[in-house]
Amino acid sequence: LEIYMRSYGEASTKATELEDQLNEVVNGIREIIDNIEVHKEKRKENELRYKRYESSCKDWKQKIDKLNDNKDEKMRNTARQENQVATSVEAASKLSERQNNSKWDITELNKKINRTMKRLEEQENETGTREEILAAFSDAKKKFDEQRSHLTVLEDTAKQLRRQLKIRRKLFKRMRDILTERVIDTFGRTLTKRGYLGSMQVDHPEEKISLNVKITTNAKSSGTGSLSGGERSFSTVAFIVSLWEAMDSPFQCLDEFDVFMDMVNRDLCMDTLLKLAMSRTLRQFIFLSPQNMSKLKYKKNIRIHRLQDPTREGNQPAITDSLIRQD
């Protein structure tokens, strides 16, 4: 069961790493989406500022145009009135001497004009001249266009990332389903070598694996709890071998897997494991067993490390090993 749990933990670790990679991509997308939201807020602020500048510019432009029109109209009225006055003065001078009855003299009129010009200058100092307002409007419009262009790029990037994430999730599920089918198929084929029938249910959302083993055709399906020690050990080895189909580790080890097996189960189990090891020459398999390994059928590329029995009497010497290489 420790071997089962360790192997299951490795498979779960690999699945967790894939899930972490997906989470990193999701977090990256969420960060970009957050940046997009920030830029959207900035864009809204720039749009409001742009609209205020545009509105203010239009108002002042209208005021300036109106003042210019009033100025031109007054200048024309003034010139026309001056001509009329000059004509009237000339005609009146022929009739009688001129009498000064004007309420305003030239000095007072000049003062009034100066006060009006001063108020106009103060107004320009507060809001800026027409050229300054137009320049501010142009600058705000330029910034607004830059922000809108940047936001468009971010939105396109986010769309591409969403598409890539969708593709990755689809590929991940496809790979997970293929590996699951391979594990289930290997588990069933390994059990059939002993004449057992077995099935496996994998619940990915719940992260659970259920094993059902039938010793005979007429027997009811059950978990490994009702099996004998040897049957349970062989079923466990079959499960581990099936998990190795989904794992890409250069080292694969089993420790004391045949302790509770009888000779039939042990020979069949060793035959299965050695066939698997011989078919995968780029990986190293390590099998630890207290049983005798001198009758192995496969001799090529097999090394047996045998430890001497420990001495229990007196001072116990260091355990040394002798290497037996069979080519």
C-alpha positions in Angstrom: 0.0 0.0 0.0 3.0 2.3 0.7 4.2 1.7 -2.9 0.7 2.4 -4.1 0.4 5.6 -2.2 3.9 6.7 -3.3 3.2 6.0 -7.0 -0.2 7.7 -6.7 1.5 10.7 -5.1 4.0 10.9 -8.0 1.1 10.8 -10.5 -0.8 13.4 -8.4 2.4 15.6 -8.3 2.7 15.5 -12.1 -1.0 16.4 -12.5 -0.6 19.2 -9.9 2.4 20.6 -11.8 0.3 20.7 -15.0 -2.5 22.3 -13.0 0.1 24.9 -11.6 1.2 25.7 -15.2 -2.4 26.3 -16.2 -2.9 28.4 -13.1 0.2 30.5 -14.0 -1.2 31.1 -17.4 -4.7 31.9 -15.9 -3.0 34.3 -13.4 -1.1 35.9 -16.3 -4.4 36.4 -18.2 -6.0 37.8 -15.0 -3.1 40.2 -14.6 -3.5 41.4 -18.2 -7.2 41.7 -17.8 -6.7 43.8 -14.6 -4.3 46.0 -16.6 -6.9 46.3 -19.3 -9.4 47.4 -16.7 -6.9 50.0 -15.4 -6.3 51.3 -18.9 -10.1 51.3 -19.5 -10.5 53.5 -16.4 -7.7 55.8 -17.6 -9.3 55.9 -21.0 -12.6 56.9 -19.4 -10.8 59.6 -17.5 -9.0 60.8 -20.6 -12.3 60.8 -22.5 -13.9 62.9 -19.8 -10.9 65.3 -19.8 -10.9 65.3 -23.5 -14.7 66.1 -23.6 -14.2 68.9 -21.0 -11.3 70.4 -23.0 -13.3 70.0 -26.2 -16.4 71.6 -24.7 -14.3 74.4 -23.1 -12.4 75.0 -26.3 -15.7 75.2 -28.2 -17.1 77.6 -25.7 -14.1 79.9 -25.6 -13.8 79.7 -29.4 -17.4 80.8 -29.7 -16.8 83.6 -27.1 -13.7 84.7 -28.9 -15.4 84.6 -32.3 -18.3 86.5 -30.7 -16.1 89.1 -29.2 -14.2 89.5 -32.5 -17.5 89.9 -34.3 -18.7 92.4 -31.7 -15.3 94.2 -32.0 -15.5 94.4 -35.7 -19.2 95.5 -35.6 -18.3 98.1 -33.0 -15.4 99.3 -35.0 -17.6 99.6 -38.1 -20.3 101.4 -36.0 -17.6 103.6 -34.5 -16.3 104.5 -37.9 -19.8 105.1 -39.3 -20.7 107.2 -36.3 -17.5 109.1 -36.5 -18.3 109.9 -40.1 -21.8 110.9 -39.2 -20.5 113.0 -36.3 -17.9 114.7 -38.5 -20.6 115.3 -41.1 -23.0 116.6 -38.5 -20.3 118.8 -36.9 -19.4 120.2 -40.2 -23.0 121.0 -41.0 -23.6 122.4 -37.5 -20.5 124.5 -37.7 -21.9 126.3 -40.7 -25.0 127.1 -38.8 -23.6 128.1 -35.4 -20.7 127.7 -33.1 -20.1 124.3 -31.5 -21.3 123.8 -27.9 -19.7 121.1 -25.7 -22.7 119.3 -24.2 -21.2 115.7 -24.3 -21.5 113.7 -21.1 -18.4 111.7 -21.9 -15.2 113.2 -23.1 -12.4 111.4 -24.9 -10.5 110.7 -21.7 -13.4 109.0 -20.1 -14.1 106.9 -23.1 -10.4 105.8 -23.3 -10.5 104.8 -19.6 -13.6 102.8 -20.2 -12.0 101.0 -23.2 -8.9 100.3 -21.1 -11.0 98.8 -18.3 -12.7 96.6 -20.8 -9.4 95.4 -22.3 -8.0 94.8 -18.9 -11.0 92.5 -18.0 -10.5 90.6 -21.3 -6.8 90.1 -20.4 -7.7 88.9 -16.9 -10.1 86.4 -18.4 -7.4 85.1 -20.8 -5.0 84.7 -17.8 -7.5 82.5 -16.0 -8.5 80.3 -19.0 -5.6 80.8 -21.4 -5.6 82.4 -24.8 -7.2 80.9 -27.8 -3.9 79.4 -29.0 -3.2 77.8 -25.5 -6.7 76.3 -25.4 -6.2 74.8 -28.9 -2.8 73.5 -27.9 -4.1 71.9 -24.8 -6.9 70.3 -26.8 -4.5 68.9 -29.3 -2.3 67.5 -26.6 -5.2 65.8 -24.8 -6.4 64.3 -28.1 -3.0 62.9 -28.8 -2.8 61.3 -25.4 -6.3 59.9 -25.8 -5.4 58.3 -29.1 -2.2 56.8 -27.7 -4.1 55.3 -24.7 -6.8 53.9 -27.1 -4.2 52.4 -29.3 -2.4 50.8 -26.3 -5.7 49.5 -25.0 -6.5 47.9 -28.4 -3.1 46.1 -28.3 -3.8 44.8 -24.8 -7.3 43.6 -25.8 -5.9 41.8 -28.8 -3.2 40.2 -26.6 -5.8 39.1 -24.1 -7.9 37.5 -26.8 -4.9 35.6 -28.1 -4.0 34.4 -24.6 -7.6 33.3 -24.0 -7.5 31.3 -27.3 -4.2 29.7 -26.3 -5.5 28.9 -22.8 -8.5 27.2 -24.3 -6.3 25.2 -26.6 -4.0 24.2 -23.8 -6.9 23.1 -21.6 -8.3 21.0 -24.5 -4.9 19.4 -25.1 -4.4 18.8 -21.4 -7.8 17.1 -21.1 -7.1 15.0 -24.2 -3.7 14.0 -22.9 -5.2 13.2 -19.5 -7.9 11.0 -21.1 -5.3 9.2 -23.2 -3.1 8.5 -20.2 -6.1 7.4 -18.2 -7.1 4.9 -20.9 -3.6 3.6 -21.1 -3.3 3.1 -17.3 -6.7 1.3 -17.2 -5.8 -0.9 -20.1 -2.4 -1.8 -18.7 -3.9 -2.6 -15.3 -6.5 -5.0 -16.9 -3.9 -6.7 -19.2 -1.5 -7.2 -16.3 -4.2 -8.9 -14.2 -5.2 -11.2 -17.0 -1.7 -12.7 -17.0 -2.7 -14.2 -13.6 -6.2 -15.0 -14.7 -7.7 -12.2 -12.8 -10.3 -9.7 -14.0 -9.9 -6.1 -13.0 -11.1 -2.6 -13.7 -10.3 0.9 -12.6 -12.4 4.0 -12.2 -10.6 7.3 -12.3 -12.6 10.3 -11.0 -10.5 13.4 -12.0 -12.8 16.0 -10.5 -12.7 14.2 -7.1 -9.1 13.1 -7.6 -10.0 9.5 -6.7 -9.0 6.1 -8.1 -11.1 3.0 -7.4 -9.9 -0.5 -8.1 -12.1 -3.6 -8.7 -10.5 -7.1 -8.9 -12.2 -10.4 -9.6 -10.2 -13.5 -8.9 -12.6 -15.7 -10.9 -15.1 -15.1 -13.6 -18.1 -15.8 -11.4 -16.7 -13.9 -8.4 -18.2 -10.5 -7.6 -16.2 -7.4 -8.2 -14.6 -6.0 -5.0 -11.8 -3.8 -3.9 -8.4 -5.0 -2.7 -9.5 -5.3 0.9 -11.1 -8.8 0.5 -8.1 -10.2 -1.3 -5.4 -12.4 0.2 -1.9 -11.1 0.8 -0.5 -12.6 -2.4 -3.5 -11.5 -4.5 -3.4 -8.0 -3.0 0.4 -7.8 -3.7 0.0 -8.9 -7.3 -2.9 -6.4 -7.8 -0.7 -3.7 -6.3 2.1 -4.5 -8.7 -0.3 -4.5 -11.6 -1.5 -1.1 -10.5 2.1 0.3 -10.2 3.0 -1.1 -13.6 -0.1 0.7 -15.1 1.0 3.9 -13.4 4.4 3.6 -14.9 2.8 3.8 -18.3 1.9 7.4 -17.5 5.2 8.4 -15.8 8.4 9.5 -17.5 10.9 8.8 -14.7 14.5 7.6 -15.4 14.4 5.5 -12.2 11.6 3.2 -11.1 11.8 1.2 -7.9 9.9 -1.5 -6.1 10.7 -2.6 -2.5 9.7 -6.0 -1.1 6.8 -6.3 -3.5 6.9 -10.1 -3.3 6.9 -10.7 0.4 3.4 -12.0 0.7 3.3 -13.7 -2.7 3.3 -17.4 -3.3 5.8 -18.9 -5.9 3.2 -18.8 -8.7 2.4 -15.1 -8.2 6.0 -14.3 -7.5 7.3 -15.9 -10.7 4.6 -14.3 -12.9 5.1 -10.9 -11.2 8.9 -11.1 -11.8 8.4 -12.2 -15.4 6.0 -9.2 -16.0 8.4 -6.7 -14.3 11.5 -8.0 -16.1 9.7 -7.9 -19.5 8.7 -4.3 -18.8 12.3 -3.4 -17.7 13.8 -5.1 -20.8 11.4 -3.2 -23.1 12.5 0.1 -21.7 16.3 0.2 -22.0 16.6 4.0 -21.4 15.2 3.6 -17.9 16.7 2.0 -14.8 14.6 -0.4 -12.7 15.5 -1.3 -9.2 13.7 -4.2 -7.4 14.4 -4.9 -3.8 13.4 -8.4 -2.4 14.4 -10.6 0.5 13.7 -13.6 -1.8 16.3 -15.6 -3.8 16.9 -14.2 -7.3 19.2 -16.9 -8.6 16.5 -18.5 -10.9 15.7 -15.4 -13.0 14.9 -16.2 -16.6 16.4 -13.0 -17.9 20.1 -12.7 -17.7 21.0 -9.8 -20.1 21.6 -6.4 -18.5 20.6 -7.7 -15.1 22.7 -7.1 -12.0 22.1 -8.7 -8.7 23.4 -7.1 -5.5 23.2 -9.6 -2.7 23.8 -8.5 0.9 25.4 -10.8 3.4 23.2 -11.9 6.3 23.9 -9.8 9.4 25.6 -11.4 12.4 23.6 -11.2 15.5 26.1 -12.5 18.0 28.7 -10.2 19.6 29.8 -7.1 17.8 27.8 -6.9 14.6 30.2 -6.2 11.6 29.4 -3.8 8.8 27.1 -5.2 6.1 29.0 -5.6 2.9 27.6 -6.6 -0.5 29.0 -8.8 -3.2 28.2 -8.1 -6.8 27.1 -10.8 -9.1 26.9 -9.7 -12.7 25.1 -11.9 -15.2 25.6 -11.1 -18.9 
